[in-house]
Amino acid sequence: QVQLVESGGGLVQAGGSLRLSCAASGIIFSINAMGWYRQAPGKQREWVATITRGASTNYADSVKGRFTISRDNAKNTVYLQMNSLKPEDTAVYYCAADPDGMGPLYWGQGTQVTVSS
């Protein structure tokens, strides 16, 4: 049974930082590309960042230079370090696993990030 469990969300003031974690089980973590997505109230879910199994990274323009995605294959965990947070970063953040390059197949339950102005 595949499980992705996010943690690390919370309430932070604008300009602050948070680090999200996503612990995976039930999959061969090292072969999966991992991604972070977010969904703000009343908006569609949007892609935030991806890290491939070779540790190459890509970011949405809205977070480039502020967010950093990383992975620890020994711990089956992917991280999202979020700095210089803005109120518009407020959303539920989800991690996802892509085992075959065809897009996210497994999703976590999400963690709320709220940035106050």
C-alpha positions in Angstrom: 0.0 0.0 0.0 1.5 3.3 -1.1 1.5 6.1 1.4 2.7 9.7 1.1 2.5 11.7 4.3 3.2 15.4 4.3 4.2 17.4 7.4 5.6 20.7 8.3 2.8 23.0 7.3 1.6 25.8 9.6 1.0 29.5 10.0 3.9 31.9 9.3 4.3 35.6 8.7 5.2 37.0 5.3 8.9 36.8 4.8 9.2 33.7 7.0 10.2 30.2 6.2 8.8 26.7 6.5 10.1 23.3 5.5 7.7 20.7 4.3 8.5 17.0 4.4 6.9 14.1 2.6 7.6 10.5 3.8 6.9 7.7 1.3 6.2 4.1 1.9 5.1 1.2 -0.2 7.0 2.4 -3.3 10.6 2.1 -4.5 11.2 5.7 -3.6 14.5 6.1 -5.4 13.1 5.4 -8.9 10.3 7.9 -8.5 10.4 11.5 -9.6 8.8 13.5 -6.7 6.8 16.7 -6.9 5.1 19.3 -4.8 1.8 20.8 -5.8 -0.5 23.3 -4.1 -4.1 24.3 -4.2 -5.3 27.7 -2.9 -9.0 28.2 -2.0 -11.1 28.6 -5.1 -8.2 27.8 -7.4 -7.0 24.7 -9.3 -4.2 22.6 -8.1 -0.9 23.9 -9.5 2.6 22.4 -9.9 5.3 23.9 -7.6 8.5 21.9 -8.0 9.8 18.6 -9.2 12.9 16.5 -8.4 13.8 13.6 -10.7 15.3 10.4 -9.5 18.6 11.8 -10.7 18.1 14.8 -8.4 17.5 17.3 -11.2 15.1 20.0 -10.1 12.5 22.3 -11.8 10.4 25.1 -10.3 7.4 27.1 -11.1 8.3 30.7 -11.9 6.3 31.9 -9.0 8.5 30.1 -6.5 11.9 30.1 -8.3 14.6 31.5 -6.1 12.6 31.1 -2.9 11.7 27.4 -2.7 14.1 24.5 -2.8 13.1 20.8 -3.4 15.4 18.1 -2.2 15.3 14.4 -1.5 16.9 11.9 0.8 16.5 8.4 -0.7 17.9 6.7 2.5 14.9 8.2 4.4 12.3 7.9 1.5 11.6 11.5 2.0 11.3 14.6 -0.2 11.5 18.1 1.2 10.4 21.6 0.2 12.2 24.4 1.8 10.2 27.6 1.5 11.8 30.9 2.2 10.6 34.5 1.8 7.0 33.3 2.0 4.3 35.6 0.6 0.5 35.6 1.4 -0.1 34.3 -2.1 1.8 31.1 -1.1 -1.1 30.2 1.2 -2.5 26.9 0.0 -2.7 23.2 0.8 0.6 21.6 -0.3 0.6 18.1 -1.7 3.5 15.8 -2.6 3.2 13.3 -5.4 5.2 10.4 -6.8 5.7 9.8 -10.5 7.2 6.3 -11.0 7.3 6.2 -14.8 7.6 9.7 -16.1 3.9 9.8 -17.0 2.9 12.2 -14.3 1.9 12.0 -10.7 0.4 8.6 -9.8 0.3 8.8 -6.0 -0.7 11.7 -3.8 -0.4 12.6 -0.2 -3.3 14.0 1.8 -1.8 17.6 1.9 -0.6 20.0 4.5 -1.9 23.5 5.1 0.4 26.5 4.7 -0.9 29.9 5.7 1.1 33.0 5.2 -0.2 36.1 7.0 0.6 39.6 5.8 
